[in-house]
Amino acid sequence: MSCEERLRAQIRDCRLCRERFAATRTAHEPRPITWFENGARVLVIGQAPGLRVHQSGTPFLDRSGDRLRDWMGVDPDTFYDRSRIAIVPMAFCFPGYSAAGADLPPPRICAETWHASVMAQLPAVRMTLLIGGYAQRRYLRLPASARVAETVANWRQSAPDVIPLPHPSWRNSGWLKRHPWFEAELLPELRRDIATLL
């Protein structure tokens, strides 16, 4: 077994958050979802799997994934080719829902425990997409007060190696309409750079 395969197995066996998840509204068992191989040239760092992904075992297998693939200009076969695109969320498991039914944040212990080891297995990465505030604050070293809209507006500061993106949730459609530069300026460059890398 290679170092990479051993690491994936260790993450899949992780149960650090079992008690935390048992106390959520969904009271679910951990199900870490790994999606990376060391040949990947594009890295997607999102927030955490949602309930549908928890059930399917496939990241971004939802409408948000459809939108993200459109933003990137890739088809599902390309997106799910682990040797080309790695998907490493801030938490590998679905964090669950609060008593009010809201998404819980990704537990910090997940990235703190696993990310350094995962990144060491991804030497070929040339572009990293940081989706949402949790990923952006960690990897751009931003303060807790940093806002996603402002970070994405300043995307040229870290491009082309690192691109901050809003979450591709359809709840963000209003934000996209209020910020037409995102589709007019950022996405064409993103698609061109990804096509070149892949």
Buried (B, 14 or more C-beta within 10 A) or exposed (E): EEEBEEBBEBBEEBEBBEEBBEEBEBEBEBBBBBBBBBBBBBBBBBBBBBBBBBEEEBBBBBEBBBBBBEBBBBEEEBBBBBEBBBBBBBBBBBBBBEEEEEBBBBBEEBBEBBBEEBBEBBEBBBBBBBBBBBBBBBBBEBEEEBEBBEBBBEBEEBBBEBBBBBBBBEEBEEBBEEBEEBEEEBBEBBBEBBEEBB
